Amino acid sequence: FNKPGIPEGIQDLLNEIGCQVLRQQPKDIVTFISQLLNKLVAVRDGKAESKSDLSALQENIPSSLSRKTL
């Protein structure tokens, strides 16, 4: 039986989600994480809705969460 490999970047992604949840202390964690992931994808794809989305998230995106891993 072969165990599936851990996808590249998953640990960095989970760490970033955890850090953001701890910093922001959202009341609705699921919605917060959903919005965070949407913003990360927008920043990754160069489609951030605002400068604040870009600057706030771009600084925190680990290199392992590049286009190929998200």
trRosetta pair geometry for C-beta under 8 A, 3 or more apart (Angstrom, degrees):
i j d omega theta_ij theta_ji phi_ij phi_ji
6 10 5.9 -122 174 44 89 133
6 11 7.5 37 157 -37 133 97
7 10 4.7 96 71 -37 90 117
7 69 7.2 135 155 -155 101 92
8 64 6.3 -134 162 -168 86 104
8 68 8.0 -2 86 111 129 102
8 69 5.3 -106 99 -110 92 120
9 12 5.4 -60 -157 44 57 111
9 13 5.7 59 147 -26 82 106
9 62 7.5 172 -139 87 82 113
9 64 4.2 -179 -100 143 78 95
9 65 5.1 130 -159 -85 122 57
9 66 7.7 -132 -92 24 140 62
9 69 3.5 95 -2 167 156 149
9 70 7.1 -105 135 -55 154 68
10 13 5.6 -56 -146 37 32 114
10 14 6.2 29 158 -16 67 107
11 14 5.9 -56 -145 39 30 107
11 15 6.2 32 154 -20 64 107
12 15 5.6 -54 -145 37 31 113
12 16 6.3 30 156 -19 65 106
12 62 4.0 -103 -168 54 138 150
12 64 4.6 137 6 66 152 121
12 65 5.6 -134 105 -41 125 100
13 16 5.9 -56 -148 36 29 109
13 17 6.4 29 154 -18 64 106
13 65 5.9 125 -75 -97 86 119
13 70 7.7 143 -92 -94 129 93
14 17 5.6 -51 -145 36 33 112
14 18 6.3 35 155 -19 64 107
15 18 5.7 -57 -149 38 29 112
15 19 6.3 30 154 -19 65 106
15 62 7.9 50 68 -25 120 141
16 19 5.7 -52 -145 36 31 111
16 20 6.3 28 157 -17 65 107
16 40 7.9 103 119 -98 143 140
16 60 6.1 127 -138 148 111 108
16 61 7.4 29 -117 -110 158 45
16 62 6.8 -139 -54 -7 124 102
16 65 7.4 -23 -3 -40 153 156
17 20 6.0 -59 -148 39 28 108
17 21 6.3 28 155 -19 65 108
17 33 5.8 38 -153 -129 116 102
17 36 6.5 134 -118 106 77 147
17 37 7.9 5 -96 -64 113 89
18 21 5.8 -56 -146 36 29 110
18 22 6.3 25 157 -15 65 108
19 22 5.9 -59 -149 39 29 109
19 23 6.2 27 155 -18 66 109
19 60 7.7 -155 92 -164 137 131
20 23 5.7 -54 -143 38 31 111
20 24 5.9 7 167 0 67 116
20 32 7.7 -176 127 153 107 111
20 36 5.7 125 114 -124 159 148
20 60 7.8 111 -68 141 103 159
21 24 6.5 -67 -134 49 22 95
21 25 7.5 83 167 -79 54 28
21 26 6.6 -77 -137 21 69 98
21 29 6.1 34 -135 -137 122 101
21 32 6.7 117 -105 109 79 136
21 33 7.1 -7 -73 -72 112 93
22 25 7.2 14 -170 -63 26 69
24 32 6.6 174 99 -158 140 139
26 29 5.6 142 80 -89 107 48
26 31 7.4 -143 158 73 141 87
26 32 3.6 168 27 -62 173 150
28 31 4.1 20 120 27 120 116
28 32 6.1 151 91 -21 67 89
29 32 5.5 -58 -145 39 31 116
29 33 6.2 29 159 -19 68 106
30 33 6.0 -55 -147 36 28 107
30 34 6.4 31 152 -20 62 107
31 34 5.5 -54 -148 36 32 115
31 35 6.3 30 155 -16 66 106
32 35 5.9 -59 -150 39 28 108
32 36 6.2 30 152 -21 65 108
33 36 5.4 -52 -144 37 33 115
33 37 6.3 33 157 -19 65 104
34 37 6.0 -55 -149 36 27 108
34 38 6.5 28 152 -17 62 106
35 38 5.6 -54 -148 37 33 113
35 39 6.4 32 153 -18 65 105
36 39 5.8 -57 -150 37 30 110
36 40 6.3 32 152 -21 65 105
37 40 5.5 -50 -144 35 34 114
37 41 6.4 35 155 -18 64 103
38 41 5.8 -54 -150 36 31 110
38 42 6.4 31 151 -19 64 107
39 42 5.5 -54 -146 37 34 113
39 43 6.3 33 155 -18 67 104
39 48 7.2 44 -161 -126 75 86
39 49 7.9 -75 -116 13 82 102
39 53 5.3 -138 -150 -156 109 108
39 57 5.6 -180 137 -57 111 158
40 43 5.8 -53 -146 37 30 109
40 44 6.1 33 154 -21 64 108
40 57 6.1 -149 -92 -175 61 138
40 61 6.7 141 -142 -101 93 113
40 65 7.1 -57 -177 161 123 138
40 70 6.8 -141 133 -138 107 152
41 44 5.6 -54 -145 38 30 114
41 45 6.1 13 160 -5 66 113
41 70 6.3 -165 -101 151 72 128
42 45 6.1 -66 -141 48 25 99
42 47 4.6 -98 -154 86 75 83
42 48 4.9 115 131 -91 106 46
42 49 6.4 -13 171 -22 158 76
42 53 6.6 -16 95 150 130 140
43 46 7.7 35 -177 -72 28 25
43 47 8.0 -98 -53 54 18 55
43 48 4.9 40 -88 -71 64 110
43 53 6.5 -151 -68 142 99 92
43 54 5.8 151 -117 -117 96 58
43 57 4.8 -139 -44 96 160 126
43 58 5.5 -158 -168 -73 130 78
43 61 6.6 -167 111 -46 135 145
44 61 7.2 172 -76 -147 85 156
44 65 7.2 -103 -91 140 124 91
44 66 7.4 142 -142 -166 106 31
44 67 6.0 152 175 -88 104 62
44 70 5.3 -93 -118 65 174 147
45 67 7.8 105 -85 -113 58 95
48 51 7.7 98 115 -92 126 19
48 53 4.2 -179 -169 97 106 115
48 54 4.0 157 76 -65 168 87
48 57 7.5 -177 -112 47 128 123
48 58 7.9 -64 -57 -48 152 107
49 53 5.4 81 47 -3 78 153
50 53 4.9 107 56 1 73 98
50 54 7.2 -142 99 0 44 88
51 54 5.6 -60 -152 41 36 112
51 55 5.9 22 159 -10 73 110
52 55 6.2 -56 -133 44 29 100
52 56 5.6 25 168 -16 66 116
53 56 6.4 -64 -140 41 18 105
53 57 6.1 -12 172 7 58 119
54 57 6.8 -80 -144 47 16 91
54 58 5.3 12 174 -24 62 123
55 58 6.2 -47 -117 33 21 109
55 59 6.8 23 177 -19 55 108
56 59 7.2 -77 -175 28 17 104
56 60 7.6 -15 151 5 53 117
57 60 5.9 -78 -156 47 40 102
57 61 6.2 48 154 -43 78 101
58 61 5.9 -44 -144 11 33 114
61 65 5.2 -115 -172 75 90 124
62 65 5.2 92 65 3 77 101
63 66 6.2 3 180 -46 55 105
64 69 6.1 10 158 12 65 169
65 69 5.7 -109 -129 80 35 122
65 70 5.6 48 -174 -48 79 113
66 69 5.9 81 53 17 62 98
66 70 7.4 -161 93 4 23 96
67 70 6.8 -74 -136 45 23 91
